[in-house]
Amino acid sequence: MRPFWRSPPPAARDLFCPNEKSVKPQQIHDWIFAADLSWIPLAFIGAQASCLATGIAVPGFAWSTFLILVIPTWLAWTLLSENLQLDGFRGGWRLSAVISHLLLAVALLMVLLLAVDNLSRRYSSGGLGMFGLLMLSGFIAIRWIALRLLLRRHRDREVNRIVILGSDRVATELAEKLNRHPELLCKVTGFLCAKAEFPGPQLRPASAITVSTTEITSLLRQQGVDELVLAHAATSPEILNLVALCREEGIRVSLVPQPYELYLSRPRLLDLDGLPLLQLAAVTPPAPARVGKRILDLTLGLFLSLVTLPLLLVCAAGVRYSRGRAFRWERRVGWRGAEFSMLRLNVDRDPHGGSRFERMLWQLSISELPQFWNVLRGDMSLVGPRPEGPERARRYSAWQQQRLTVKPGMTGLAQVNGLREQHSSEDKTRHDLQYLVRPSLLRDLSLLIETIWTLALRLAGARTRSVVSTTQHAAWSVPHSPSDNTFPEMFQHAHRTQPGSD
């Protein structure tokens, strides 16, 4: 094997990975949770002072009122923090997700506090509103400070440097996921793969470093690498030899289990007398959760359809005037591969050649509002994988077919990450399956709030993007030494499949 070294794109953020001397992700979660609990009573005191300063009528401070409001808030926040993963880092850091999760959690808290206040009659609605506003502001500030501290550790080069062995999609996805998790305290500094596995001559970088297997450990030490991650499908004698050499040099070794495409499962590692056994538990939502999701679709779907009906009628009239027909039906594949007719405005997808009005309807997804009818009929859900056409569905791999195990949705995790027509079905499937692994009604509500955030950014002229896009060519570089920041450029082969539906 004649492997060579590739280093990651500048687009990938330099973040951190856990080692013996660094902070563990669970510790970060615990610290944020402790800071939240500490902020709750301070927010109550601040709300009391703010109300008195602004003239909002509130009763004087009393310990009984303080305990009646703060203790239920502590208990409720403990439950919400775990169910919604409110630390902000699990699932990958995204500001829109952080704010959406916190906004939903604080809204649920306010419903609880209003119920408690109606029973005790000890406070006022104005004071509770100020309390909720201060809590939300403080929770966001806590997470922003945590992120700043993590990034400062990176600037101080307190970083565990890792190299990924592999050159396929799994290796690329691993690098992307590591770069999206600042709490892991890691920096992907390069890739290793066999010379025969590198892309063709037209994409082969002139600056690639080619070494023999026995020279790899010297190269890793030269680059200051702390850990080697195996993301390679095959296990050859040369790879086993490399693992042994790395362990002799004190370089930690980790691996991604193969086949990685067994995605829609919850893995649990069992140590069987030194033999690691990875158990893959199937993800099957319980019947009450499915019933709850259907009730949410009916109640919230009916409410949203009525709210958006005036806007839809105006836009439909404009489409009818310009195109002669307001609506159209499109065949889509839904739950368990069943086909259905999806309703939408008669606007082409990504209509670059259309009128400005049609481009606006597509950009803001107004053309998809008629699908509330499909939600009420039971063909679709408010949240889930976006449905695609029969021709595309027939070409799904076994891995991609897992997205058909639930009803398709009007919005989903892929959409709030900025994936639309120009992104591949494989990229969207990766996000859809991540959503399916941990389904919950609270997460659905959070994704709906995040969708509003996404549409607001589009309205303001901003384009939402994934943290790391795999549909574009990205610059890569090779560091000459752990302290050298002068990098010659090289390019990654960008895998792309045919774009899917929005």
Buried (B, 14 or more C-beta within 10 A) or exposed (E): BEBBBBBBBEBBBBBBBBBEEBBEBEEBBEBBBEBBBEBBBEBBBBBBEBBBEEEBEBEEEEEEBBEBBBEBBEEBBEEBBEBBBBBBBBBBBBEBBBBBBBBBBBEBBBEBBBEBBEEEEBBBBBBBBBBBBBBBBBBBEBBEEBBEEBBEBBEEEBBBBBBBBBBBBBBBBBBBBBBBBBBBBBBBBBBBBBEEEBEEEEEBBEBBBEBEBEEBBEBBBEBBBBBBBBBBEEEEEBBEBBBEBBEEBEBBBEBBEBEBBBBBBEEEEEEEEEEEEEEEEEBEBEEEEBEBBBEBBBEBBEEBBEEBEEEBEEBBEBBBEBBEEBBBEEEBBBBEEEBBEBBBBBBEEBBEEBBEBBBBBBBBBBBBBBBBBBBBEBBBBBBBBBBBBEEBBEEBEEBBEBBBBBBBBBBBBBBBBBBBEEBBBBBBBBBBBBBBEEBBBBBBBBBBBBBEBBBEBBEEEEEBEBBBBBBEEBEBBBBEEBEEEEBBEBBBBBEBBEBBBB
